[in-house]
Amino acid sequence: METKEIESRVLPQLNGTTKDLINNGIWFLYSLNDSPVKEAVYCLVADKTYLLNNHGNIVSVPAADIQKLNYKERLLFSDLPKPIVQENIAVKWA
């Protein structure tokens, strides 16, 4: 699955804390290819799974048919900080 970056202003109804949790990989935001709910464009996976409209408002909390959701791509916010990944750290034991 691809990861795509969007500007935070695309989803004005999500608050800053929610956007930070998404960028830090604690919660996940996906765009949907197809949804059982007509106005759902995004899927937010947090303590529950929420379907969001194109402004970020919750339109539905899916029941048992969550597995039927067709995720298009994972989304992050390009204009907000992301955690720094250190890949060049070597552990030296004394």
Biopython code that builds the backbone (N, CA, C, O; Angstrom):
import numpy as np
from Bio.PDB.StructureBuilder import StructureBuilder

atoms = [
    (1, "MET", "N", (0.842, -1.170, 0.000)),
    (1, "MET", "CA", (0.000, 0.000, 0.000)),
    (1, "MET", "C", (0.892, 1.241, 0.000)),
    (1, "MET", "O", (1.861, 1.327, 0.754)),
    (2, "GLU", "N", (0.553, 2.176, -0.843)),
    (2, "GLU", "CA", (1.311, 3.417, -0.939)),
    (2, "GLU", "C", (0.963, 4.368, 0.201)),
    (2, "GLU", "O", (-0.126, 4.310, 0.773)),
    (3, "THR", "N", (1.911, 5.241, 0.516)),
    (3, "THR", "CA", (1.674, 6.317, 1.454)),
    (3, "THR", "C", (1.714, 7.617, 0.677)),
    (3, "THR", "O", (2.649, 7.874, -0.081)),
    (4, "LYS", "N", (0.700, 8.426, 0.870)),
    (4, "LYS", "CA", (0.596, 9.702, 0.174)),
    (4, "LYS", "C", (0.546, 10.817, 1.211)),
    (4, "LYS", "O", (-0.029, 10.652, 2.287)),
    (5, "GLU", "N", (1.155, 11.954, 0.878)),
    (5, "GLU", "CA", (1.111, 13.104, 1.775)),
    (5, "GLU", "C", (0.145, 14.141, 1.226)),
    (5, "GLU", "O", (0.140, 14.444, 0.033)),
    (6, "ILE", "N", (-0.677, 14.680, 2.132)),
    (6, "ILE", "CA", (-1.607, 15.744, 1.795)),
    (6, "ILE", "C", (-1.399, 16.884, 2.786)),
    (6, "ILE", "O", (-0.820, 16.673, 3.852)),
    (7, "GLU", "N", (-1.854, 18.069, 2.457)),
    (7, "GLU", "CA", (-1.765, 19.194, 3.385)),
    (7, "GLU", "C", (-2.879, 19.073, 4.419)),
    (7, "GLU", "O", (-3.964, 18.573, 4.123)),
    (8, "SER", "N", (-2.601, 19.534, 5.626)),
    (8, "SER", "CA", (-3.561, 19.394, 6.716)),
    (8, "SER", "C", (-4.843, 20.182, 6.475)),
    (8, "SER", "O", (-5.886, 19.851, 7.039)),
    (9, "ARG", "N", (-4.779, 21.213, 5.651)),
    (9, "ARG", "CA", (-5.975, 22.021, 5.381)),
    (9, "ARG", "C", (-7.013, 21.261, 4.566)),
    (9, "ARG", "O", (-8.165, 21.688, 4.491)),
    (10, "VAL", "N", (-6.627, 20.143, 3.954)),
    (10, "VAL", "CA", (-7.565, 19.330, 3.171)),
    (10, "VAL", "C", (-8.673, 18.772, 4.071)),
    (10, "VAL", "O", (-9.804, 18.590, 3.622)),
    (11, "LEU", "N", (-8.350, 18.503, 5.333)),
    (11, "LEU", "CA", (-9.330, 17.972, 6.295)),
    (11, "LEU", "C", (-9.486, 18.956, 7.455)),
    (11, "LEU", "O", (-8.960, 18.713, 8.541)),
    (12, "PRO", "N", (-10.202, 20.063, 7.240)),
    (12, "PRO", "CA", (-10.287, 21.111, 8.259)),
    (12, "PRO", "C", (-11.028, 20.701, 9.525)),
    (12, "PRO", "O", (-10.839, 21.333, 10.564)),
    (13, "GLN", "N", (-11.856, 19.676, 9.478)),
    (13, "GLN", "CA", (-12.627, 19.285, 10.656)),
    (13, "GLN", "C", (-11.850, 18.383, 11.616)),
    (13, "GLN", "O", (-12.320, 18.126, 12.724)),
    (14, "LEU", "N", (-10.685, 17.902, 11.220)),
    (14, "LEU", "CA", (-9.839, 17.139, 12.146)),
    (14, "LEU", "C", (-9.022, 18.117, 12.959)),
    (14, "LEU", "O", (-8.431, 19.044, 12.406)),
    (15, "ASN", "N", (-8.980, 17.923, 14.268)),
    (15, "ASN", "CA", (-8.202, 18.843, 15.096)),
    (15, "ASN", "C", (-6.709, 18.520, 15.025)),
    (15, "ASN", "O", (-6.311, 17.480, 14.500)),
    (16, "GLY", "N", (-5.905, 19.412, 15.553)),
    (16, "GLY", "CA", (-4.450, 19.268, 15.490)),
    (16, "GLY", "C", (-3.932, 18.025, 16.184)),
    (16, "GLY", "O", (-2.994, 17.390, 15.702)),
    (17, "THR", "N", (-4.530, 17.671, 17.308)),
    (17, "THR", "CA", (-4.093, 16.474, 18.035)),
    (17, "THR", "C", (-4.311, 15.226, 17.188)),
    (17, "THR", "O", (-3.442, 14.357, 17.120)),
    (18, "THR", "N", (-5.461, 15.141, 16.549)),
    (18, "THR", "CA", (-5.756, 13.998, 15.685)),
    (18, "THR", "C", (-4.752, 13.911, 14.548)),
    (18, "THR", "O", (-4.263, 12.828, 14.227)),
    (19, "LYS", "N", (-4.444, 15.050, 13.940)),
    (19, "LYS", "CA", (-3.489, 15.067, 12.831)),
    (19, "LYS", "C", (-2.092, 14.667, 13.304)),
    (19, "LYS", "O", (-1.371, 13.974, 12.586)),
    (20, "ASP", "N", (-1.703, 15.099, 14.510)),
    (20, "ASP", "CA", (-0.404, 14.699, 15.063)),
    (20, "ASP", "C", (-0.354, 13.198, 15.336)),
    (20, "ASP", "O", (0.660, 12.553, 15.069)),
    (21, "LEU", "N", (-1.444, 12.638, 15.866)),
    (21, "LEU", "CA", (-1.491, 11.195, 16.126)),
    (21, "LEU", "C", (-1.375, 10.396, 14.830)),
    (21, "LEU", "O", (-0.769, 9.325, 14.810)),
    (22, "ILE", "N", (-1.949, 10.911, 13.759)),
    (22, "ILE", "CA", (-1.851, 10.253, 12.453)),
    (22, "ILE", "C", (-0.414, 10.314, 11.947)),
    (22, "ILE", "O", (0.129, 9.303, 11.504)),
    (23, "ASN", "N", (0.200, 11.483, 12.010)),
    (23, "ASN", "CA", (1.574, 11.627, 11.502)),
    (23, "ASN", "C", (2.591, 10.843, 12.321)),
    (23, "ASN", "O", (3.642, 10.463, 11.804)),
    (24, "ASN", "N", (2.290, 10.599, 13.591)),
    (24, "ASN", "CA", (3.208, 9.843, 14.438)),
    (24, "ASN", "C", (2.940, 8.346, 14.414)),
    (24, "ASN", "O", (3.589, 7.593, 15.141)),
    (25, "GLY", "N", (1.995, 7.903, 13.591)),
    (25, "GLY", "CA", (1.746, 6.481, 13.430)),
    (25, "GLY", "C", (0.991, 5.829, 14.561)),
    (25, "GLY", "O", (0.998, 4.604, 14.684)),
    (26, "ILE", "N", (0.335, 6.627, 15.396)),
    (26, "ILE", "CA", (-0.464, 6.069, 16.492)),
    (26, "ILE", "C", (-1.873, 5.767, 15.995)),
    (26, "ILE", "O", (-2.452, 4.735, 16.333)),
    (27, "TRP", "N", (-2.419, 6.676, 15.193)),
    (27, "TRP", "CA", (-3.679, 6.462, 14.483)),
    (27, "TRP", "C", (-3.353, 6.425, 12.999)),
    (27, "TRP", "O", (-2.290, 6.887, 12.582)),
    (28, "PHE", "N", (-4.259, 5.879, 12.204)),
    (28, "PHE", "CA", (-4.021, 5.740, 10.768)),
    (28, "PHE", "C", (-5.178, 6.326, 9.978)),
    (28, "PHE", "O", (-6.345, 6.152, 10.327)),
    (29, "LEU", "N", (-4.828, 7.026, 8.906)),
    (29, "LEU", "CA", (-5.812, 7.621, 8.018)),
    (29, "LEU", "C", (-5.619, 7.045, 6.624)),
    (29, "LEU", "O", (-4.505, 7.024, 6.100)),
    (30, "TYR", "N", (-6.707, 6.579, 6.028)),
    (30, "TYR", "CA", (-6.661, 5.988, 4.699)),
    (30, "TYR", "C", (-7.679, 6.679, 3.800)),
    (30, "TYR", "O", (-8.732, 7.118, 4.263)),
    (31, "SER", "N", (-7.363, 6.772, 2.526)),
    (31, "SER", "CA", (-8.378, 7.155, 1.548)),
    (31, "SER", "C", (-9.033, 5.865, 1.072)),
    (31, "SER", "O", (-8.406, 4.806, 1.049)),
    (32, "LEU", "N", (-10.297, 5.969, 0.694)),
    (32, "LEU", "CA", (-11.065, 4.783, 0.320)),
    (32, "LEU", "C", (-11.325, 4.753, -1.177)),
    (32, "LEU", "O", (-11.616, 5.783, -1.786)),
    (33, "ASN", "N", (-11.219, 3.583, -1.759)),
    (33, "ASN", "CA", (-11.611, 3.382, -3.152)),
    (33, "ASN", "C", (-13.123, 3.309, -3.271)),
    (33, "ASN", "O", (-13.725, 3.903, -4.165)),
    (34, "ASP", "N", (-13.712, 2.579, -2.366)),
    (34, "ASP", "CA", (-15.137, 2.331, -2.396)),
    (34, "ASP", "C", (-15.590, 2.198, -0.954)),
    (34, "ASP", "O", (-14.829, 1.721, -0.112)),
    (35, "SER", "N", (-16.799, 2.606, -0.653)),
    (35, "SER", "CA", (-17.259, 2.540, 0.713)),
    (35, "SER", "C", (-18.720, 2.140, 0.754)),
    (35, "SER", "O", (-19.488, 2.488, -0.143)),
    (36, "PRO", "N", (-19.111, 1.407, 1.795)),
    (36, "PRO", "CA", (-20.524, 1.067, 1.941)),
    (36, "PRO", "C", (-21.378, 2.298, 2.263)),
    (36, "PRO", "O", (-22.597, 2.278, 2.091)),
    (37, "VAL", "N", (-20.726, 3.369, 2.731)),
    (37, "VAL", "CA", (-21.422, 4.622, 3.041)),
    (37, "VAL", "C", (-21.089, 5.616, 1.934)),
    (37, "VAL", "O", (-19.920, 5.921, 1.697)),
    (38, "LYS", "N", (-22.104, 6.111, 1.267)),
    (38, "LYS", "CA", (-21.937, 6.923, 0.058)),
    (38, "LYS", "C", (-21.007, 8.118, 0.247)),
    (38, "LYS", "O", (-20.138, 8.346, -0.594)),
    (39, "GLU", "N", (-21.163, 8.888, 1.326)),
    (39, "GLU", "CA", (-20.378, 10.109, 1.496)),
    (39, "GLU", "C", (-19.013, 9.893, 2.152)),
    (39, "GLU", "O", (-18.280, 10.860, 2.355)),
    (40, "ALA", "N", (-18.657, 8.666, 2.483)),
    (40, "ALA", "CA", (-17.366, 8.380, 3.117)),
    (40, "ALA", "C", (-16.244, 8.396, 2.085)),
    (40, "ALA", "O", (-16.298, 7.700, 1.071)),
    (41, "VAL", "N", (-15.220, 9.211, 2.369)),
    (41, "VAL", "CA", (-14.064, 9.343, 1.477)),
    (41, "VAL", "C", (-12.799, 8.830, 2.160)),
    (41, "VAL", "O", (-11.883, 8.339, 1.501)),
    (42, "TYR", "N", (-12.760, 8.948, 3.491)),
    (42, "TYR", "CA", (-11.592, 8.560, 4.278)),
    (42, "TYR", "C", (-11.998, 7.599, 5.381)),
    (42, "TYR", "O", (-13.165, 7.522, 5.766)),
    (43, "CYS", "N", (-11.009, 6.868, 5.882)),
    (43, "CYS", "CA", (-11.211, 5.968, 7.008)),
    (43, "CYS", "C", (-10.146, 6.288, 8.056)),
    (43, "CYS", "O", (-8.951, 6.257, 7.761)),
    (44, "LEU", "N", (-10.578, 6.591, 9.267)),
    (44, "LEU", "CA", (-9.672, 6.864, 10.384)),
    (44, "LEU", "C", (-9.711, 5.671, 11.320)),
    (44, "LEU", "O", (-10.770, 5.305, 11.831)),
    (45, "VAL", "N", (-8.548, 5.064, 11.543)),
    (45, "VAL", "CA", (-8.451, 3.921, 12.446)),
    (45, "VAL", "C", (-7.787, 4.422, 13.720)),
    (45, "VAL", "O", (-6.597, 4.737, 13.735)),
    (46, "ALA", "N", (-8.572, 4.490, 14.783)),
    (46, "ALA", "CA", (-8.101, 4.977, 16.088)),
    (46, "ALA", "C", (-8.546, 3.962, 17.135)),
    (46, "ALA", "O", (-8.280, 2.770, 16.977)),
    (47, "ASP", "N", (-9.212, 4.397, 18.192)),
    (47, "ASP", "CA", (-9.762, 3.466, 19.170)),
    (47, "ASP", "C", (-10.880, 2.641, 18.533)),
    (47, "ASP", "O", (-11.132, 1.506, 18.936)),
    (48, "LYS", "N", (-11.542, 3.221, 17.541)),
    (48, "LYS", "CA", (-12.534, 2.564, 16.696)),
    (48, "LYS", "C", (-12.194, 2.938, 15.264)),
    (48, "LYS", "O", (-11.259, 3.701, 15.020)),
    (49, "THR", "N", (-12.938, 2.412, 14.337)),
    (49, "THR", "CA", (-12.771, 2.796, 12.943)),
    (49, "THR", "C", (-13.909, 3.733, 12.575)),
    (49, "THR", "O", (-15.081, 3.442, 12.813)),
    (50, "TYR", "N", (-13.535, 4.870, 11.985)),
    (50, "TYR", "CA", (-14.514, 5.891, 11.627)),
    (50, "TYR", "C", (-14.440, 6.178, 10.137)),
    (50, "TYR", "O", (-13.350, 6.243, 9.569)),
    (51, "LEU", "N", (-15.576, 6.347, 9.510)),
    (51, "LEU", "CA", (-15.616, 6.794, 8.132)),
    (51, "LEU", "C", (-15.825, 8.299, 8.132)),
    (51, "LEU", "O", (-16.687, 8.814, 8.845)),
    (52, "LEU", "N", (-15.030, 9.006, 7.329)),
    (52, "LEU", "CA", (-15.058, 10.463, 7.313)),
    (52, "LEU", "C", (-15.465, 10.962, 5.929)),
    (52, "LEU", "O", (-15.208, 10.312, 4.915)),
    (53, "ASN", "N", (-16.111, 12.137, 5.911)),
    (53, "ASN", "CA", (-16.435, 12.743, 4.616)),
    (53, "ASN", "C", (-15.239, 13.535, 4.105)),
    (53, "ASN", "O", (-14.165, 13.472, 4.704)),
    (54, "ASN", "N", (-15.395, 14.271, 3.025)),
    (54, "ASN", "CA", (-14.266, 14.973, 2.402)),
    (54, "ASN", "C", (-13.753, 16.154, 3.200)),
    (54, "ASN", "O", (-12.738, 16.741, 2.825)),
    (55, "HIS", "N", (-14.431, 16.535, 4.314)),
    (55, "HIS", "CA", (-13.937, 17.601, 5.190)),
    (55, "HIS", "C", (-13.371, 17.062, 6.503)),
    (55, "HIS", "O", (-12.768, 17.807, 7.276)),
    (56, "GLY", "N", (-13.566, 15.769, 6.752)),
    (56, "GLY", "CA", (-13.060, 15.162, 7.973)),
    (56, "GLY", "C", (-14.112, 14.946, 9.040)),
    (56, "GLY", "O", (-13.773, 14.556, 10.157)),
    (57, "ASN", "N", (-15.382, 15.185, 8.735)),
    (57, "ASN", "CA", (-16.462, 14.915, 9.682)),
    (57, "ASN", "C", (-16.786, 13.424, 9.685)),
    (57, "ASN", "O", (-16.740, 12.770, 8.644)),
    (58, "ILE", "N", (-17.113, 12.892, 10.858)),
    (58, "ILE", "CA", (-17.500, 11.483, 10.962)),
    (58, "ILE", "C", (-18.880, 11.304, 10.342)),
    (58, "ILE", "O", (-19.825, 12.011, 10.692)),
    (59, "VAL", "N", (-18.987, 10.358, 9.426)),
    (59, "VAL", "CA", (-20.276, 10.048, 8.816)),
    (59, "VAL", "C", (-20.803, 8.692, 9.268)),
    (59, "VAL", "O", (-21.999, 8.425, 9.158)),
    (60, "SER", "N", (-19.924, 7.836, 9.775)),
    (60, "SER", "CA", (-20.369, 6.518, 10.203)),
    (60, "SER", "C", (-19.265, 5.818, 10.989)),
    (60, "SER", "O", (-18.076, 6.052, 10.774)),
    (61, "VAL", "N", (-19.688, 4.964, 11.896)),
    (61, "VAL", "CA", (-18.776, 4.034, 12.562)),
    (61, "VAL", "C", (-19.168, 2.661, 12.048)),
    (61, "VAL", "O", (-20.210, 2.133, 12.438)),
    (62, "PRO", "N", (-18.345, 2.065, 11.171)),
    (62, "PRO", "CA", (-18.724, 0.784, 10.570)),
    (62, "PRO", "C", (-18.879, -0.316, 11.617)),
    (62, "PRO", "O", (-18.184, -0.336, 12.633)),
    (63, "ALA", "N", (-19.780, -1.202, 11.349)),
    (63, "ALA", "CA", (-20.001, -2.342, 12.241)),
    (63, "ALA", "C", (-19.101, -3.496, 11.825)),
    (63, "ALA", "O", (-17.894, -3.305, 11.675)),
    (64, "ALA", "N", (-19.642, -4.653, 11.642)),
    (64, "ALA", "CA", (-18.855, -5.851, 11.371)),
    (64, "ALA", "C", (-18.257, -5.890, 9.966)),
    (64, "ALA", "O", (-17.406, -6.737, 9.694)),
    (65, "ASP", "N", (-18.673, -5.010, 9.077)),
    (65, "ASP", "CA", (-18.199, -5.076, 7.695)),
    (65, "ASP", "C", (-16.944, -4.240, 7.443)),
    (65, "ASP", "O", (-16.716, -3.800, 6.317)),
    (66, "ILE", "N", (-16.136, -4.020, 8.466)),
    (66, "ILE", "CA", (-14.891, -3.255, 8.329)),
    (66, "ILE", "C", (-13.936, -3.945, 7.350)),
    (66, "ILE", "O", (-13.228, -3.269, 6.604)),
    (67, "GLN", "N", (-13.910, -5.254, 7.344)),
    (67, "GLN", "CA", (-13.008, -5.981, 6.456)),
    (67, "GLN", "C", (-13.349, -5.745, 4.989)),
    (67, "GLN", "O", (-12.509, -5.978, 4.120)),
    (68, "LYS", "N", (-14.544, -5.296, 4.701)),
    (68, "LYS", "CA", (-14.965, -5.066, 3.323)),
    (68, "LYS", "C", (-14.504, -3.707, 2.794)),
    (68, "LYS", "O", (-14.691, -3.420, 1.611)),
    (69, "LEU", "N", (-13.909, -2.870, 3.637)),
    (69, "LEU", "CA", (-13.441, -1.570, 3.181)),
    (69, "LEU", "C", (-12.257, -1.742, 2.239)),
    (69, "LEU", "O", (-11.382, -2.575, 2.473)),
    (70, "ASN", "N", (-12.239, -0.966, 1.196)),
    (70, "ASN", "CA", (-11.189, -1.049, 0.193)),
    (70, "ASN", "C", (-10.294, 0.192, 0.307)),
    (70, "ASN", "O", (-10.605, 1.247, -0.245)),
    (71, "TYR", "N", (-9.178, 0.046, 1.033)),
    (71, "TYR", "CA", (-8.269, 1.171, 1.242)),
    (71, "TYR", "C", (-7.481, 1.469, -0.024)),
    (71, "TYR", "O", (-6.964, 0.561, -0.675)),
    (72, "LYS", "N", (-7.395, 2.736, -0.361)),
    (72, "LYS", "CA", (-6.643, 3.148, -1.544)),
    (72, "LYS", "C", (-5.187, 3.406, -1.187)),
    (72, "LYS", "O", (-4.281, 2.858, -1.815)),
    (73, "GLU", "N", (-4.960, 4.254, -0.161)),
    (73, "GLU", "CA", (-3.597, 4.602, 0.260)),
    (73, "GLU", "C", (-3.625, 5.135, 1.684)),
    (73, "GLU", "O", (-4.645, 5.641, 2.151)),
    (74, "ARG", "N", (-2.501, 5.018, 2.360)),
    (74, "ARG", "CA", (-2.345, 5.592, 3.689)),
    (74, "ARG", "C", (-1.979, 7.060, 3.519)),
    (74, "ARG", "O", (-1.207, 7.416, 2.629)),
    (75, "LEU", "N", (-2.536, 7.910, 4.376)),
    (75, "LEU", "CA", (-2.300, 9.345, 4.257)),
    (75, "LEU", "C", (-1.541, 9.892, 5.460)),
    (75, "LEU", "O", (-1.790, 9.500, 6.601)),
    (76, "LEU", "N", (-0.615, 10.801, 5.185)),
    (76, "LEU", "CA", (0.088, 11.582, 6.195)),
    (76, "LEU", "C", (-0.034, 13.048, 5.800)),
    (76, "LEU", "O", (-0.390, 13.360, 4.664)),
    (77, "PHE", "N", (0.259, 13.947, 6.736)),
    (77, "PHE", "CA", (0.164, 15.376, 6.463)),
    (77, "PHE", "C", (1.550, 15.938, 6.179)),
    (77, "PHE", "O", (2.454, 15.851, 7.010)),
    (78, "SER", "N", (1.700, 16.511, 4.999)),
    (78, "SER", "CA", (3.009, 16.992, 4.543)),
    (78, "SER", "C", (3.488, 18.225, 5.288)),
    (78, "SER", "O", (4.695, 18.452, 5.379)),
    (79, "ASP", "N", (2.574, 19.028, 5.824)),
    (79, "ASP", "CA", (2.953, 20.290, 6.460)),
    (79, "ASP", "C", (3.026, 20.195, 7.985)),
    (79, "ASP", "O", (3.118, 21.220, 8.660)),
    (80, "LEU", "N", (2.987, 18.986, 8.532)),
    (80, "LEU", "CA", (3.110, 18.783, 9.978)),
    (80, "LEU", "C", (4.334, 17.926, 10.264)),
    (80, "LEU", "O", (4.753, 17.137, 9.416)),
    (81, "PRO", "N", (4.915, 18.078, 11.465)),
    (81, "PRO", "CA", (6.112, 17.295, 11.805)),
    (81, "PRO", "C", (5.834, 15.794, 11.828)),
    (81, "PRO", "O", (4.749, 15.345, 12.198)),
    (82, "LYS", "N", (6.839, 15.046, 11.424)),
    (82, "LYS", "CA", (6.803, 13.587, 11.479)),
    (82, "LYS", "C", (7.973, 13.129, 12.331)),
    (82, "LYS", "O", (8.960, 13.856, 12.449)),
    (83, "PRO", "N", (7.896, 11.955, 12.925)),
    (83, "PRO", "CA", (9.025, 11.470, 13.712)),
    (83, "PRO", "C", (10.249, 11.247, 12.829)),
    (83, "PRO", "O", (10.123, 10.871, 11.663)),
    (84, "ILE", "N", (11.414, 11.479, 13.385)),
    (84, "ILE", "CA", (12.669, 11.269, 12.662)),
    (84, "ILE", "C", (13.087, 9.822, 12.851)),
    (84, "ILE", "O", (13.191, 9.340, 13.979)),
    (85, "VAL", "N", (13.322, 9.139, 11.760)),
    (85, "VAL", "CA", (13.752, 7.743, 11.809)),
    (85, "VAL", "C", (15.270, 7.712, 11.700)),
    (85, "VAL", "O", (15.841, 8.217, 10.734)),
    (86, "GLN", "N", (15.906, 7.127, 12.677)),
    (86, "GLN", "CA", (17.354, 7.001, 12.680)),
    (86, "GLN", "C", (17.717, 5.603, 12.205)),
    (86, "GLN", "O", (17.422, 4.619, 12.883)),
    (87, "GLU", "N", (18.345, 5.511, 11.058)),
    (87, "GLU", "CA", (18.715, 4.210, 10.522)),
    (87, "GLU", "C", (20.208, 3.933, 10.631)),
    (87, "GLU", "O", (20.656, 2.826, 10.333)),
    (88, "ASN", "N", (20.973, 4.919, 11.049)),
    (88, "ASN", "CA", (22.419, 4.740, 11.073)),
    (88, "ASN", "C", (22.963, 4.635, 12.502)),
    (88, "ASN", "O", (24.112, 4.996, 12.754)),
    (89, "ILE", "N", (22.154, 4.150, 13.421)),
    (89, "ILE", "CA", (22.596, 4.024, 14.812)),
    (89, "ILE", "C", (23.179, 2.634, 15.016)),
    (89, "ILE", "O", (22.564, 1.628, 14.661)),
    (90, "ALA", "N", (24.357, 2.595, 15.585)),
    (90, "ALA", "CA", (24.995, 1.319, 15.911)),
    (90, "ALA", "C", (25.131, 1.233, 17.422)),
    (90, "ALA", "O", (25.577, 2.185, 18.063)),
    (91, "VAL", "N", (24.753, 0.107, 17.989)),
    (91, "VAL", "CA", (24.851, -0.089, 19.424)),
    (91, "VAL", "C", (26.235, -0.637, 19.741)),
    (91, "VAL", "O", (26.670, -1.629, 19.156)),
    (92, "LYS", "N", (26.918, 0.016, 20.666)),
    (92, "LYS", "CA", (28.243, -0.449, 21.098)),
    (92, "LYS", "C", (28.152, -0.827, 22.561)),
    (92, "LYS", "O", (27.817, -0.007, 23.415)),
    (93, "TRP", "N", (28.450, -2.055, 22.826)),
    (93, "TRP", "CA", (28.419, -2.528, 24.195)),
    (93, "TRP", "C", (29.824, -2.427, 24.780)),
    (93, "TRP", "O", (30.806, -2.783, 24.128)),
    (94, "ALA", "N", (29.909, -1.944, 26.004)),
    (94, "ALA", "CA", (31.199, -1.762, 26.665)),
    (94, "ALA", "C", (31.779, -3.052, 27.147)),
    (94, "ALA", "O", (32.865, -3.062, 27.726)),
]
sb = StructureBuilder()
sb.init_structure("model")
sb.init_model(0)
sb.init_chain("A")
sb.init_seg("    ")
for serial, (resi, resn, name, xyz) in enumerate(atoms, 1):
    if name == "N":
        sb.init_residue(resn, " ", resi, " ")
    sb.init_atom(name, np.array(xyz, "f"), 0.0, 1.0, " ", f" {name:<3s}", serial, name[0])
structure = sb.get_structure()
